[in-house]
Amino acid sequence: MARNDVSHAARSGAAGPLNRHWPYRGGSFEELLASTPEEGPVPVPGPSEVVARVEAASICSSDIKVVRMGSSHPLFREGAGVDTVLGHEVSLRVHSVGQRQQDRFRPGQRLGLQPAMRIDGERRIVGMDLPGGFAQYIVLGPEVLADYVFEVPDSLGAADVALLEPYGCIERAWRPNARTSFLPGGRALVVLGPGAEAFTLADVPAWGDVAVLGGRLPFPVGGTARALSGVGAERFDDIVALGDLSAGELETLVDALADGGLLLQARRGPSPGLVGVDPARIHYDALSFVGTTDPEIGTALSADRQRFDVRPGGVALIHGAGGAMGRIHVHRLLELDAGPSTILASSRKGKRLADLETDFGPLAAARGRKLVVVDSDALPRAVADHAPGGLDDAVVVAPDPEAIATAAGWLAPDGLLNVFAGFPFGRKIPLDLAGVALSGLRLIGSTGCSVADMQGVLDRVLSGELDLSTNIKAVAGLDALPAALEAVASGRVSGKIVVYPDRPDLPLTPLDRRWGRDAERAMLR
């Protein structure tokens, strides 16, 4: 795990440089804006730890969301107190190395960090429930060092390294981010409704446990299947829904999916109507929705029914494109070789709309794409004009469940809905879930990214294919963190704000030019 000024640091008692950092202990956003940074000894690494200096930390809208939601945020463990340091988009420089890590790490080494970890089956995130980068120094524990850091060259600016994580999150959003096959050894539920006898499964996986609800199985499972009288508190890795189940029955089945669960629908009758689905579960829990009308239900798992990226030459909507992450979605789709021909980019804020046009209009023209920047209030008319048959793709960046439901209603029958924004669990929205089977509707979502995603972005930056400075719109020192957070929350700054802990006195400074390595190094000197 990671910590800032505890344990070894407290025991060191050494005089010298201090670790200036900005703690968050669960107060309101207004309380954080009125707070002041704290100082403690620079940590001393334990035998399996590394202490790194934070060269840069960019602000994510998730930082704002964490403060506004406090301990109710889905990424904090239930019942755990909040005492952390925010900041998960960072560029790090190794400061000191514990004895057991000296064969891999050395002082001065440059590191990128993928902050979203799995430790003993639990999600732990540096900069959220573990102390992060709004500090001058951070301790990296053995779990982080084992799988979640990677070396980056000195040829990049610190801001570029910090932006590898948000760009990696956008890449992950459009890659296979949910299961595409049954889970061998998993817990399965087969539900039989009207017309279930028309379907079969030729290649039955070796499930560890199979429960059956509603009748007799139309295919053998190679073992004993237990009868189930109703869906209670059990959670299942795979749920197979055969026949024309009702909207209420489908809603119950979605609720019965375990994290990372897969729901396969096989039906032929008309849609039963809209189904209440919690979009936070699509975003955070990596649920997979597949379906078919074919008698052999294994076709639901075929690659041609599991699209994760945008449709080449189609019409795509980025709903909530004015913020930093929405802008990165715009940037990616414009740079994508097999991208959409038309991109609708919506935002509620006038300056953000103007900035989208200024910053990305020339790129759209150079790539031969149509970029339509539109105020959210005018979006229904824009969708009708540019996608009269429905949108091919819609990604919702705005943290608003109603925006997700609205975007879903604009999709073509075989369109794709990407739930990128996160918000509290429990706020269900109406979705045409049966359309997954009947028309090829796709429902996907993701949170975070992998080291491989970030390294893929790094390769594109090093090759000159991708310029991350397009999205750097302001810089600030650590002491200006409240002003920088407020600027992000209010929308006064459209793109990324990069914080430099080594320059705590630097005020929030909007940029009127591209922010490159040379300008950054001149400032830090």
C-alpha positions as CSV (number, residue, x, y, z in Angstrom):
1,M,0.0,0.0,0.0
2,A,1.0,3.7,-0.2
3,R,1.4,6.2,2.6
4,N,2.8,9.7,2.9
5,D,4.2,10.6,6.3
6,V,3.5,7.7,8.6
7,S,5.2,4.6,9.9
8,H,8.9,4.7,8.8
9,A,8.7,8.5,8.3
10,A,7.5,9.0,11.9
11,R,10.3,6.8,13.2
12,S,13.0,8.5,11.3
13,G,13.0,11.7,13.3
14,A,15.5,13.1,10.8
15,A,15.9,16.8,10.2
16,G,16.0,18.1,6.7
17,P,13.5,18.5,3.8
18,L,9.8,18.2,4.6
19,N,7.0,16.6,2.7
20,R,4.4,19.2,1.9
21,H,1.1,17.5,1.2
22,W,-2.6,18.3,1.1
23,P,-4.7,15.8,3.1
24,Y,-8.4,15.0,2.6
25,R,-10.2,13.6,5.7
26,G,-13.7,13.4,4.4
27,G,-14.9,17.0,4.7
28,S,-17.0,18.9,2.2
29,F,-15.6,20.5,-1.0
30,E,-15.9,23.9,0.5
31,E,-13.9,22.8,3.6
32,L,-11.1,21.4,1.4
33,L,-11.0,24.7,-0.6
34,A,-10.6,26.6,2.8
35,S,-7.9,24.2,4.2
36,T,-4.2,24.6,4.1
37,P,-1.4,22.1,3.2
38,E,0.5,20.2,5.9
39,E,4.1,19.2,6.3
40,G,5.8,16.2,7.8
41,P,9.2,14.5,7.5
42,V,10.1,13.1,4.1
43,P,9.3,9.4,4.4
44,V,12.0,6.8,4.8
45,P,11.3,3.6,2.8
46,G,10.8,0.3,4.5
47,P,12.7,-2.7,3.1
48,S,10.1,-3.4,0.4
49,E,9.2,0.2,-0.4
50,V,10.2,3.0,-2.6
51,V,9.9,6.7,-1.8
52,A,9.2,8.8,-4.9
53,R,9.2,12.5,-5.5
54,V,6.0,13.7,-7.2
55,E,7.1,15.7,-10.3
56,A,3.6,16.5,-11.4
57,A,0.0,15.6,-10.7
58,S,-2.9,16.5,-13.0
59,I,-6.4,17.1,-11.6
60,C,-9.1,14.6,-12.5
61,S,-12.8,15.3,-12.2
62,S,-12.8,12.2,-10.0
63,D,-10.9,14.2,-7.4
64,I,-13.9,16.6,-7.3
65,K,-16.3,13.7,-7.2
66,V,-14.5,12.0,-4.3
67,V,-14.6,15.1,-2.2
68,R,-18.3,15.8,-2.9
69,M,-19.3,12.2,-2.2
70,G,-16.9,11.6,0.7
71,S,-17.1,8.2,2.3
72,S,-20.2,7.3,0.2
73,H,-18.0,7.2,-2.9
74,P,-18.1,3.7,-4.5
75,L,-14.4,3.4,-4.4
76,F,-14.0,3.8,-0.7
77,R,-14.4,0.7,1.4
78,E,-17.7,0.6,3.3
79,G,-17.2,1.6,6.9
80,A,-13.7,2.8,6.4
81,G,-12.8,6.3,7.5
82,V,-11.5,8.8,5.0
83,D,-7.9,9.9,5.6
84,T,-6.0,10.2,2.4
85,V,-4.2,12.4,-0.1
86,L,-5.9,12.8,-3.4
87,G,-4.2,12.9,-6.8
88,H,-3.9,9.7,-9.0
89,E,-2.6,11.1,-12.3
90,V,1.1,11.5,-11.5
91,S,4.7,11.6,-12.8
92,L,7.1,10.2,-10.2
93,R,10.9,10.3,-9.7
94,V,12.5,7.7,-7.4
95,H,13.9,9.4,-4.3
96,S,15.1,6.5,-2.1
97,V,14.8,2.7,-2.3
98,G,14.3,0.0,0.3
99,Q,16.9,-2.8,0.5
100,R,14.6,-5.4,-1.1
101,Q,13.8,-3.2,-4.1
102,Q,17.3,-2.1,-5.0
103,D,17.7,-4.7,-7.8
104,R,14.9,-3.0,-9.7
105,F,14.7,0.6,-8.7
106,R,17.3,3.4,-8.3
107,P,17.3,7.0,-7.2
108,G,16.5,9.3,-10.1
109,Q,14.5,6.7,-12.0
110,R,11.4,8.1,-13.7
111,L,8.1,6.1,-13.1
112,G,4.6,6.2,-14.4
113,L,1.9,4.9,-12.1
114,Q,-1.4,3.0,-12.8
115,P,-3.2,3.8,-9.6
116,A,-6.2,1.3,-9.7
117,M,-5.1,-1.9,-8.0
118,R,-6.6,-5.2,-6.9
119,I,-5.2,-6.4,-3.6
120,D,-6.5,-9.6,-2.1
121,G,-9.6,-9.3,-4.4
122,E,-10.4,-5.8,-3.3
123,R,-10.1,-2.6,-5.3
124,R,-7.5,-0.1,-3.9
125,I,-6.6,3.1,-5.6
126,V,-3.6,5.3,-5.0
127,G,-4.9,8.9,-4.7
128,M,-8.3,7.8,-3.4
129,D,-8.5,5.3,-0.6
130,L,-4.6,5.3,-0.5
131,P,-2.6,8.5,-0.3
132,G,-1.7,10.0,-3.6
133,G,0.1,12.7,-5.5
134,F,-1.0,16.1,-4.2
135,A,2.2,15.9,-2.1
136,Q,5.9,16.3,-2.7
137,Y,6.7,12.7,-1.8
138,I,4.8,9.5,-1.8
139,V,5.6,6.0,-0.5
140,L,5.1,3.1,-2.9
141,G,4.5,-0.3,-1.2
142,P,5.4,-3.7,-2.6
143,E,1.9,-4.2,-4.1
144,V,2.2,-1.1,-6.2
145,L,5.8,-1.8,-7.2
146,A,5.0,-5.4,-8.3
147,D,2.5,-4.7,-11.0
148,Y,1.5,-1.0,-11.2
149,V,4.5,1.1,-12.0
150,F,6.6,1.3,-15.2
151,E,9.7,3.2,-16.3
152,V,9.3,6.2,-18.6
153,P,12.1,8.1,-20.4
154,D,13.4,11.5,-19.4
155,S,12.6,12.8,-22.9
156,L,9.0,13.5,-21.8
157,G,7.8,16.4,-19.7
158,A,6.4,15.5,-16.3
159,A,3.0,16.8,-17.4
160,D,3.0,14.3,-20.3
161,V,3.8,11.4,-17.9
162,A,0.9,12.5,-15.6
163,L,-1.5,12.5,-18.5
164,L,-0.7,8.9,-19.5
165,E,-3.3,7.7,-16.9
166,P,-6.3,9.7,-18.1
167,Y,-5.5,9.0,-21.7
168,G,-5.1,5.3,-20.8
169,C,-8.6,5.4,-19.2
170,I,-10.1,6.6,-22.4
171,E,-8.3,3.8,-24.3
172,R,-9.6,1.2,-21.8
173,A,-13.2,2.5,-22.3
174,W,-13.1,1.4,-25.9
175,R,-11.4,-1.9,-25.5
176,P,-12.9,-5.2,-24.3
177,N,-13.7,-4.2,-20.8
178,A,-16.2,-7.0,-19.8
179,R,-16.2,-10.8,-20.2
180,T,-16.8,-12.2,-23.6
181,S,-17.3,-15.9,-22.6
182,F,-18.7,-18.0,-19.8
183,L,-16.7,-18.5,-16.7
184,P,-15.5,-22.1,-16.2
185,G,-15.9,-23.1,-12.5
186,G,-18.3,-20.2,-11.9
187,R,-21.8,-20.1,-10.5
188,A,-24.5,-20.1,-13.2
189,L,-28.2,-19.6,-13.3
190,V,-30.4,-20.7,-16.2
191,V,-33.8,-19.1,-16.3
192,L,-36.5,-20.5,-18.6
193,G,-39.4,-18.4,-19.9
194,P,-42.0,-18.7,-22.6
195,G,-40.3,-20.2,-25.7
196,A,-37.2,-21.4,-23.9
197,E,-37.4,-24.8,-25.6
198,A,-36.4,-23.3,-28.9
199,F,-32.9,-22.7,-27.7
200,T,-29.9,-24.9,-26.9
201,L,-26.2,-24.6,-26.1
202,A,-23.8,-27.0,-27.8
203,D,-20.6,-26.0,-25.9
204,V,-21.6,-26.0,-22.2
205,P,-18.8,-24.7,-19.9
206,A,-17.7,-26.6,-16.9
207,W,-19.6,-24.4,-14.4
208,G,-18.9,-25.2,-10.8
209,D,-22.6,-24.8,-9.8
210,V,-25.7,-24.6,-11.9
211,A,-29.1,-23.4,-10.7
212,V,-32.2,-23.7,-12.8
213,L,-35.4,-21.6,-12.5
214,G,-38.6,-22.0,-14.4
215,G,-38.5,-25.6,-15.8
216,R,-36.2,-28.3,-17.2
217,L,-32.9,-27.5,-18.8
218,P,-33.0,-27.8,-22.6
219,F,-29.4,-28.9,-22.7
220,P,-27.2,-31.1,-20.4
221,V,-24.7,-29.4,-18.1
222,G,-22.5,-32.5,-17.4
223,G,-23.5,-32.6,-13.8
224,T,-26.3,-32.1,-11.3
225,A,-28.3,-28.9,-11.7
226,R,-30.2,-27.7,-8.6
227,A,-33.7,-26.3,-8.9
228,L,-34.3,-22.8,-7.8
229,S,-37.7,-21.5,-6.7
230,G,-36.8,-17.8,-7.1
231,V,-33.9,-15.4,-7.3
232,G,-33.0,-14.2,-3.8
233,A,-29.8,-12.9,-2.4
234,E,-27.6,-15.2,-4.4
235,R,-25.2,-13.7,-7.0
236,F,-24.2,-15.5,-10.2
237,D,-21.2,-15.2,-12.5
238,D,-23.2,-16.3,-15.5
239,I,-27.0,-15.9,-16.1
240,V,-28.6,-17.5,-19.1
241,A,-32.1,-16.1,-19.8
242,L,-34.0,-18.3,-22.3
243,G,-37.3,-17.2,-23.8
244,D,-39.4,-14.1,-23.6
245,L,-38.9,-12.9,-20.1
246,S,-40.7,-9.8,-18.8
247,A,-39.0,-6.5,-18.1
248,G,-39.4,-7.1,-14.3
249,E,-37.8,-10.5,-14.6
250,L,-34.8,-9.1,-16.5
251,E,-34.4,-6.4,-13.9
252,T,-34.2,-9.0,-11.2
253,L,-31.6,-11.0,-13.2
254,V,-29.4,-7.9,-13.6
255,D,-29.5,-7.4,-9.9
256,A,-28.4,-11.0,-9.4
257,L,-25.2,-10.6,-11.4
258,A,-22.0,-10.8,-9.4
259,D,-19.2,-8.3,-10.1
260,G,-17.9,-9.1,-13.6
261,G,-21.0,-11.1,-14.3
262,L,-22.4,-12.0,-17.7
263,L,-26.1,-12.0,-18.7
264,L,-26.9,-13.9,-21.9
265,Q,-30.4,-13.4,-23.3
266,A,-31.9,-15.6,-26.0
267,R,-35.3,-14.5,-27.1
268,R,-37.5,-14.1,-30.2
269,G,-40.6,-12.3,-29.0
270,P,-41.0,-8.5,-29.0
271,S,-39.2,-6.3,-26.4
272,P,-41.0,-6.3,-23.1
273,G,-40.3,-2.7,-22.6
274,L,-37.7,-0.7,-20.7
275,V,-35.8,-2.4,-17.9
276,G,-34.4,-0.7,-14.8
277,V,-30.6,-1.0,-14.8
278,D,-28.1,0.6,-12.4
279,P,-25.6,2.2,-14.7
280,A,-23.1,2.5,-11.9
281,R,-22.8,-1.3,-12.0
282,I,-22.1,-1.2,-15.8
283,H,-19.3,1.4,-15.0
284,Y,-17.7,0.0,-11.9
285,D,-18.7,-3.8,-11.9
286,A,-17.8,-4.7,-15.5
287,L,-21.1,-6.3,-16.3
288,S,-21.4,-8.0,-19.6
289,F,-24.6,-8.1,-21.7
290,V,-24.9,-10.4,-24.7
291,G,-27.7,-11.9,-26.6
292,T,-29.1,-13.6,-29.7
293,T,-32.2,-14.8,-31.5
294,D,-30.4,-17.8,-32.9
295,P,-31.4,-21.3,-31.6
296,E,-27.8,-22.0,-30.8
297,I,-27.2,-19.4,-28.0
298,G,-23.4,-19.7,-28.2
299,T,-23.7,-17.3,-31.1
300,A,-24.3,-14.5,-28.6
301,L,-20.6,-14.9,-27.6
302,S,-19.3,-14.6,-31.2
303,A,-16.9,-11.7,-31.9
304,D,-19.3,-10.0,-34.4
305,R,-21.9,-9.5,-31.6
306,Q,-19.4,-8.0,-29.1
307,R,-18.4,-4.7,-30.5
308,F,-16.5,-2.5,-28.0
309,D,-15.2,0.3,-30.2
310,V,-16.9,2.9,-32.3
311,R,-18.4,2.0,-35.7
312,P,-16.1,3.1,-38.5
313,G,-17.7,5.9,-40.6
314,G,-20.6,6.2,-38.2
315,V,-22.1,9.0,-36.0
316,A,-20.8,9.2,-32.5
317,L,-21.9,11.3,-29.5
318,I,-19.7,12.4,-26.7
319,H,-22.2,13.6,-24.1
320,G,-20.4,15.9,-21.7
321,A,-17.4,16.6,-24.0
322,G,-16.4,20.0,-22.4
323,G,-14.5,18.7,-19.4
324,A,-11.0,17.3,-19.5
325,M,-12.0,13.6,-20.0
326,G,-14.7,14.4,-22.6
327,R,-12.0,16.4,-24.5
328,I,-9.8,13.3,-24.5
329,H,-12.6,11.2,-25.9
330,V,-13.0,13.8,-28.7
331,H,-9.2,13.8,-29.3
332,R,-9.1,10.0,-29.5
333,L,-12.0,9.7,-32.0
334,L,-10.5,12.4,-34.2
335,E,-7.2,10.6,-34.3
336,L,-8.6,7.1,-34.7
337,D,-7.9,5.8,-38.2
338,A,-11.2,3.8,-38.4
339,G,-13.1,6.4,-36.5
340,P,-16.6,7.9,-37.0
341,S,-17.3,10.3,-39.8
342,T,-19.3,12.6,-37.6
343,I,-18.7,13.4,-33.9
344,L,-21.3,15.3,-31.9
345,A,-19.6,16.9,-28.9
346,S,-21.9,18.4,-26.3
347,S,-21.4,20.6,-23.2
348,R,-23.4,22.9,-21.1
349,K,-20.8,25.6,-20.7
350,G,-20.3,28.3,-23.3
351,K,-16.6,28.7,-22.9
352,R,-16.0,25.0,-23.0
353,L,-18.0,24.8,-26.2
354,A,-15.8,27.5,-27.7
355,D,-12.7,25.8,-26.6
356,L,-13.7,22.5,-28.1
357,E,-14.2,24.3,-31.5
358,T,-10.9,26.2,-31.2
359,D,-8.8,23.3,-30.0
360,F,-10.2,20.4,-32.1
361,G,-11.8,22.1,-35.2
362,P,-8.5,22.2,-37.1
363,L,-7.7,18.6,-36.3
364,A,-11.2,17.5,-37.5
365,A,-10.7,19.3,-40.7
366,A,-7.2,17.8,-41.2
367,R,-8.6,14.3,-40.6
368,G,-11.6,14.8,-42.9
369,R,-14.1,14.4,-40.0
370,K,-17.2,16.5,-39.2
371,L,-17.0,17.8,-35.6
372,V,-20.3,19.3,-34.4
373,V,-20.0,21.2,-31.2
374,V,-23.4,21.7,-29.6
375,D,-24.9,23.0,-26.4
376,S,-26.7,20.3,-24.5
377,D,-30.0,22.1,-24.8
378,A,-29.7,21.9,-28.6
379,L,-28.6,18.3,-28.7
380,P,-31.9,16.6,-29.5
381,R,-32.1,18.7,-32.7
382,A,-28.5,18.0,-33.6
383,V,-29.0,14.2,-33.2
384,A,-32.1,14.3,-35.4
385,D,-30.2,16.3,-38.1
386,H,-27.0,14.2,-38.1
387,A,-28.3,10.8,-37.1
388,P,-31.9,10.5,-38.3
389,G,-31.6,6.7,-38.0
390,G,-30.1,6.9,-34.6
391,L,-26.6,7.2,-33.2
392,D,-24.1,4.4,-33.9
393,D,-22.3,5.2,-30.6
394,A,-22.7,7.3,-27.5
395,V,-20.3,7.8,-24.6
396,V,-21.7,9.6,-21.6
397,V,-19.0,11.5,-19.7
398,A,-21.4,13.6,-17.6
399,P,-22.0,12.1,-14.2
400,D,-25.8,12.2,-14.6
401,P,-27.9,9.0,-14.9
402,E,-30.6,10.9,-16.8
403,A,-28.1,11.8,-19.4
404,I,-27.3,8.1,-19.9
405,A,-31.0,7.3,-20.3
406,T,-31.4,10.1,-22.7
407,A,-28.4,9.1,-24.8
408,A,-29.6,5.5,-24.9
409,G,-32.9,6.7,-26.4
410,W,-31.0,8.3,-29.3
411,L,-29.2,5.1,-30.3
412,A,-29.8,3.1,-33.5
413,P,-31.2,-0.4,-32.8
414,D,-27.7,-1.8,-33.0
415,G,-26.0,1.2,-31.4
416,L,-23.4,1.1,-28.6
417,L,-23.8,2.9,-25.2
418,N,-20.6,3.5,-23.3
419,V,-21.1,4.4,-19.6
420,F,-17.9,6.3,-18.8
421,A,-19.1,8.5,-16.0
422,G,-19.3,7.1,-12.4
423,F,-21.8,8.0,-9.7
424,P,-23.4,6.3,-6.6
425,F,-24.9,2.9,-6.9
426,G,-28.7,2.4,-6.8
427,R,-30.0,5.0,-9.3
428,K,-31.6,2.8,-11.9
429,I,-32.4,4.1,-15.4
430,P,-34.7,2.6,-18.1
431,L,-32.9,0.7,-20.8
432,D,-34.1,-1.5,-23.7
433,L,-32.2,-4.5,-22.4
434,A,-34.0,-7.0,-24.6
435,G,-32.5,-5.0,-27.6
436,V,-29.2,-6.7,-26.8
437,A,-30.7,-9.9,-28.1
438,L,-33.2,-8.6,-30.6
439,S,-31.2,-5.9,-32.4
440,G,-27.6,-6.1,-31.3
441,L,-27.7,-3.2,-28.8
442,R,-24.4,-2.9,-26.9
443,L,-24.1,-1.7,-23.3
444,I,-20.6,-1.3,-22.0
445,G,-18.7,0.7,-19.3
446,S,-15.4,0.9,-17.6
447,T,-13.4,2.5,-14.9
448,G,-9.6,3.0,-14.7
449,C,-7.1,1.4,-17.0
450,S,-4.2,-1.0,-17.1
451,V,-0.4,-0.5,-17.3
452,A,-0.6,-1.8,-20.9
453,D,-3.2,0.9,-21.7
454,M,-0.9,3.6,-20.4
455,Q,2.2,2.1,-22.2
456,G,0.2,2.1,-25.4
457,V,-0.4,5.8,-25.0
458,L,3.2,6.3,-24.2
459,D,4.3,4.5,-27.4
460,R,2.1,6.8,-29.4
461,V,3.5,9.9,-27.7
462,L,7.1,8.8,-28.2
463,S,6.4,8.1,-31.9
464,G,5.0,11.6,-32.4
465,E,1.5,10.2,-33.2
466,L,-0.1,11.8,-30.2
467,D,0.4,15.2,-28.6
468,L,-0.9,15.3,-25.1
469,S,-0.3,19.1,-24.7
470,T,-3.5,19.8,-26.6
471,N,-5.3,19.2,-23.3
472,I,-3.1,21.0,-20.8
473,K,-4.8,24.4,-20.2
474,A,-3.3,25.6,-16.8
475,V,-0.5,24.9,-14.4
476,A,-0.3,25.5,-10.6
477,G,1.8,24.9,-7.6
478,L,0.8,22.7,-4.7
479,D,-0.4,25.7,-2.6
480,A,-2.7,26.8,-5.4
481,L,-4.5,23.4,-5.3
482,P,-7.8,24.8,-3.9
483,A,-7.9,27.4,-6.7
484,A,-7.2,24.7,-9.3
485,L,-9.8,22.3,-7.9
486,E,-12.4,25.1,-8.0
487,A,-11.5,26.0,-11.6
488,V,-12.1,22.4,-12.6
489,A,-15.4,22.1,-10.7
490,S,-16.7,25.4,-12.0
491,G,-15.6,24.7,-15.6
492,R,-13.5,27.9,-15.8
493,V,-10.7,25.8,-17.2
494,S,-11.7,23.4,-20.0
495,G,-8.8,21.0,-20.1
496,K,-6.3,19.6,-17.7
497,I,-4.7,21.5,-14.9
498,V,-1.2,20.2,-13.9
499,V,0.0,20.7,-10.4
500,Y,3.8,20.9,-9.7
501,P,4.5,20.1,-6.0
502,D,8.1,21.2,-6.2
503,R,6.8,24.8,-7.0
504,P,4.3,25.3,-4.2
505,D,4.3,29.0,-4.7
506,L,3.2,28.9,-8.4
507,P,-0.2,30.5,-8.7
508,L,-2.9,29.0,-10.9
509,T,-1.8,30.1,-14.3
510,P,-4.0,29.6,-17.4
511,L,-2.0,28.8,-20.6
512,D,-2.3,30.6,-23.9
513,R,0.1,28.3,-25.7
514,R,1.1,24.7,-25.9
515,W,2.7,23.5,-22.7
516,G,5.8,21.5,-23.6
517,R,8.9,20.0,-21.9
518,D,11.0,23.1,-22.5
519,A,8.5,25.5,-20.9
520,E,8.0,23.1,-18.0
521,R,11.8,22.7,-17.3
522,A,12.3,26.5,-17.5
523,M,9.6,27.0,-14.9
524,L,10.9,24.3,-12.6
525,R,14.4,25.8,-12.7
